[in-house]
Structure formats: structure tokens, C-alpha cells
Amino acid sequence: MEWLQSSPLVILLAVALVAFLESFALLGVLVPGVVLLFSLAALANTMNIPIALLLLMGAIGGCTGDISSYAIGCRLNQRIDTYPWFRRHRTWLEQGHWFVQKWGWLSVIIGRFLGPLRPVVPLAAGTLGMSPRLFVPINILTVLVWSPAYLLPGYYTGELADLWRIQPLSTRSLIIYLLSAISISAGLLAIYHHTHPHRWHLRGWITQRQADRWPVGPAALLIIATIWGATLLFWPPTEQDIQLLQWAAQWQTTTLATLGHIGVLLSDSTLILLLFFSLGLWLIVVKRTALLLLLFGTLMGTSLGVTFGLGHLTAIDAGPPLLGLTLFTVFCGFFANVLSSQLDSLRRWPIYAVTSLFLIYALFSHLLTGELKLSETLIAMLTGLIANALLRSAWQMRHLPLFVPLPIPLAGLLILTASAWLSVQL
């Protein structure tokens, strides 16, 4: 490593070489380019190498590798299978050909940012006869974006580490809690997506009817939320509650205070009841009476459970903030299910991902403003998730049609209601 640090020129040449190799025909699949470029960029920062020069060398190396691969593809054309190296990796070539044929010139842009395709797409574009007047300009522009995307994180890692160390404990804790919440949500969504019953049906393990009727996801959510909620009820994290309330006072910047206030207003019980009322009217208009009755029963059961169950059987203050956050969770979950019902079962995860971000925002808003303690926000959200799981299980097992016509006007009505509420309250 000492010889590498001996000269800035060596670092720059190494960056160009690695960028070239990981872009070169098929060879790039075997080169751990991301790790090497990250490390070299970090070294460049310690040696005070200008960032513009570093990015230029990375772009030159990547562009040279792509154009060389493209030229090889044009040169060999249909004779590429006669060479042992390419014949040995025929699967990669076939994938590259399929990708270029499907996406055309967009494959040059997309492939540059996808590791396994990066060294294959230019070669495939050459063998398929893509015009150099099209390939070269697109490649140059793409590489100018790719170079900063891959080199800047490594270059600024050291500075970010120093910036992290000088932050107060409360700020670091806020970031860690927020990232942990997002990571947990992403992990649960990944498990849901890869264990969906329709995947079992595609593998021939169960029938289509079983895939539609078995509430595997809701049952798993019900079990997880119930166990977690019971744990918080019987063994509340008192120390963490007190600590977070103290830190919340230190988080009160103007921006965070405003965002927290808006989040609390969006999860206000009065607004959520107005949204449920609007949703109920819509269900009556589109003649979804069974779904309306099921939703009404869930709403009443959740409200009574929070008000009397949590309020009288536990030491938790089941006031309006806790009830509002619980109903907000129920509403977001139900509306996400209505929207996702228009999509294929395996393409619903983006809607659930956005819904998870809304719930995380509401949760942290109550923590930022001090409206609720950590344990109370978690119990409110888990109670809402339990209600959602029961609701989804009921209509899935009864095979009720969840499709609600005209979801965009419905969304517009709900957004208009929420906007009017916020304009009055702010």
C-alpha cells in the first residue's frame, strides 16, 4: 500500500485502470471494481488530489473500457462464438443481447449502473450493430454521471466520519433510530415480497385459489405485531422513553419542529375520522357495502380497544394522540391495500414501501414534538397493524372483491380533505 501512496499520479492511474478493467468486455464481471474505486477515492482524499481530476480519470477509464468493448463487438460480430473465452461465457452474452434488444439505447445508460451488465452491454451493442453515432455520445454522457456516483462516496468518507463524530449524541441517536426504522421496514417488505403465496403458486406448490385465499402475509404481520406489542405492554422500555423525551428537546430546530407539527396534524384523530367518512361515502357510491361494513367494524373495534382496553387495563395514556396515530396506521394500511389491489401481487411492494415511510414519518413526528413516548408510539402503530392484519385476513378469506373503481378520484378527494384540514390548523 505504501507504493500506492507514494505519488498522486499512481493513484490517478490506478483509478483509470480499475475503471477500464471493470468496464472491459466480460473481464469486468471478475473485477471487484466498486470496492477498489471506493478505496482509491478514499486514498485520493488523504493525498489532497483534486476531486475534478479524480473524476476525470475515472470517466476516461470507464469510457475507454466501454468503447473498447463496443469496438470488439463490432469487429467480431457474428464470429464472436468462435473464440473460446466468449464461448465459455455464452450465458453472459445472451443476457447482454436480450437486454440490449429489449431496451435499445437505454440499455447503454442502465447497464452502466448495473454491475453484472456493465462489461457486457457495450460488447452486445457492438455485436448487434448499434450505430457508433448513437453509442459513443450516450456512453460519454453516462460515464460523466457514473464517475461521480462511484467515486464521490469514497472520496468524502473520511470527511463524513469526522462530521459524524462532532455531532451531539442526540443527533446521532435520531439518525440511527430513523435508519433502523427504515431498515426494519425494508427487511419486512423484502420477506413479504419473496415469500408471497403467489410465488408458491408459480413454483407449483399451491393452487391459484389457495394463493388468493390464504392470508399468509396478514397472519405473519398479526403474529409479529401481537408479540412485539405484548412485550412493550408488559416490559415497557422506561429508560429509553425518558432518554428520548430528553433528546426530543434538543432536536427542536425550526425545520424539524415544523415537520413534526405537520406529522402530528396529519395523524390527528379528527382528520382521520373525516378521511374514513369520505372513504365510506365513496364505498357507498361504488356499491362496496360488504367492504364498508368490514371497515366500519374494524374502525369501531380499534377505537374501543384503544380507548377502553389500553386506557383502562394498562398504564398507557390512551389520549387523542395515541388514538389518532393508531387510526392513521389503520387508514394508511387500508388505503395501501385498495391501491395495490389494482396491481399484480408481486408488484405491490412500492406502494407498501411508500406507506411505510408515511408511518415512520408520523411515528417520529410524535417523538419530535413530545406528544407520545417511544413505547406509546410503537404500541399505537402495532395496534393499527394488528387491526389491518385482521381486516386483510377477513376479506381475503371471505374472498371479498377489494377492487374499488376510480382510485385516482378517491385519492384526490382524500388529499383535498387533508389539505383543507391542514390549512385550517396551521
Buried (B, 14 or more C-beta within 10 A) or exposed (E): EEEEEEEBEBBBEBBBBBBBBBBBBBBBBEBEBBEBBBBBBBBBBEBEBEBEBBBBBBBBBBBBBBBBBBBBBBEBEEEBEEEEEBEEBEEBBEBBBEBBEEBEBEBBBEBBEEBEBBBBBBBBBBBBEBEBEEBBEBBBEBBBEBBBEBBBBBBBBEEEEEEEEEEEEBBEBBEEBBEEBBEEBEEBBEEBBEEBBBBBBEEEEBEEEEBBBBBBBBBBBBEBBBEBBEEBBEEBBEEEBEBBBEBBEEBEEEEBEEBBBBBBBBBBBEBBBBBBEBBBEBBEEBEBEEBBEBBEEBBEBBBEBBBEBBBEEEEBEBBEBBBBBBBBBBBBBBBBBBBBBBEEBEEBBEBBBEBBEBBBBBBBBBBBBBBBBBBBBBBBBBBBBBBBBBBBBBBBEEEEEBEBEEBEEBEEBBEEBBEEBBEEBE
